[in-house]
Amino acid sequence: MLNVKPEMRVIYYSILVLFVSFLLSPLVILFAQSFETSQGFGISNYLSIISNKDIIVAIVNSIKISTITAVITTVLAFIIAYSINCTRIYRPIKAVIKTGILIPMLLPTITYGFAIMYSFGNQGLITKIVGRNLFEIYGFNGLLIGYVIYTLPAAFLLINNSFKYVDKKFIIVSKLMGDGTFRSFKNTIIRPLLGTLGGAFVLSFILSFTDFGIPASVGGTYTVVATQLYQVMLGSIPNFNNGAVIAVLMLLPAVFGVILLNYLEKLNFHYDKFTDIELIQHKFRDIGFGLISSVILFGMVSTLVVMFIVPFLNQYPFDPTFTFKHVMDTFQSSDLTGVYKNSLLVAALTAIFGTLIAYCSALLNVRTRIKGRSQIDIISMVTNTVPGMVLGISYLLLFNDSSLKGTFTIIVLCNIVHFFTTPYLMAKNSLSKMNPSWETTGELLGDSWIKTVYRVIIPNSASTVMEMISYYFINSMVTISGIIFLITAQTSLVASKIKELQHFAKFNEIFVLSLLIFFTNLIVKLLCDYLQRKRVTHR
């Protein structure tokens, strides 16, 4: 690696200032606000929250349903990942399962709730097909279905990625040594993935615990901490101090999750050599896991498919004649199309500047000797821990009287910080695998560090850059938790507009906007994947 150049220091300190201003400072203000009272600073706000039965019930409810969700999601994600990596299922079926399981990532979480209503409600599509109500959708049941659909893709990606580093040779060796099915499965599959399975559990728990979109649509009387926080902050009588306390309390599960992940990291191990071989065919295993995975995918897709049907019916369920009226009305509404354009603008700016910041951060950490570069890893850990709603409230408290209030800038900055961890780790992983002498060679040839990065480093990590752009764009289009406290009438986004339309029961408009988000994200995802493949082919 090169000696530290002035341009490296400029980029490093710029990134540091950014995160001090838009991560550390807001959290410090949030923490201070939680102790602020009319008599000065004290713990009376905390005592007030702890003695509030409704909030305690909401916290207990959140912990309960998030734990159950995390268990179910981890098991289902493992089954699907195992089916794809350790069975001889027909390849096209594998491809469908692997792609289909990611569909929910392209939609806002608040939409899941409305899809559940239109699938399992009294007049729901699945209810009509079955002929009766299967269960009560409002409250615990609806939340559980929504949370599982929401967290399953993320847990699957995590486990599926780790499966790539499981040496299948040991599965065959275990069988040859006479190990029973359970013993072989435990030692060759579960044991190497134990840390990842724990990570998937923690990830699913935190995502469920901090989500606002799903309980906003199907929570019913089953209160959770996210909806309580929303009511305290944006209710008829806002209480910023109590809201700050609840936000701080929302951080605790995430902190425990990070501690648990650090412990589980010790359970991971790596093979000295890695052998990628095809497992022998086993009809019972292949058919069994193929069916289970297909059922899981079918259950998820059948819940969401209603949103692709309802907007094209005249008046569901009373007049099921086909029509484009609802779609045309949405496109002719300047209010709704304006909101969609706002979302596109925010997502594009977040993708561009977020990728730039995350890539430069990884570049400095992995490819330079700049002093203090390990602090970027700490920043990454913090951004991974802070829930979107907590970050949004922190921004509201810090920038409430500033010129940033109610602007697209504050929303974009919130998204960049909120989603920083994953793109940063993508870039870090890619850059660490490159030849460490490229910059030195460039300097010997008379090129500056910036020129070497532009001409050599970036082209060799272009596929990762595409992946980072895709990640930032898609998450910015679907998020609601992070921006719900920051939007105004002028900066309203599609996800927040859906929350507004809910009050007027305009479900056709809700589904049309959801489809707009879905197809926009799908196009961006397919485009980025195409550019990735094209880049790999040309190398």
Secondary structure, 3 states (H helix, E strand, C coil): CECCCHHHHHHHHHHHHHHHHHHHHHHHHHHHHHHEECCEECCHHHHHHHCCHHHHHHHHHHHHHHHHHHHHHHHHHHHHHHHHHCCCCCHHHHHHHHHHCCHHHHCCHHHHHHHHHHHHCCCCHHHHHHCCCCCCCCCHHHHHHHHHHHHHHHHHHHHHHHHCCCCCHHHHHHHHCCCCHHHHHHHHHHHHHHHHHHHHHHHHHHHHHHCCHHHHHHCCCCCCHHHHHHHHHHCCCCCHHHHHHHHHHHHHHHHHHHHHHHHHHCCCCCCCCCCCCCCCCCHHHHHHHHHHHHHHHHHHHHHHHHHHCHHHEEECCCEEEECCHHHHHHHHCHHHHHHHHHHHHHHHHHHHHHHHHHHHHHHHHHHECCCCCCHHHHHHHHHHHCCHHHHHHHHHHHCCCCCCCCCHHHHHHHHHHHCCHHHHHHHHHHHHCCCCCHHHHHHHCCCCHHHHHHHHHHHHCHHHHHHHHHHHHHHHHHCCCCCCCCCCCCCCCHHHHHHHHHHCCCHHHHHHHHHHHHHHHHHHHHHHHHHHHHHHHHC
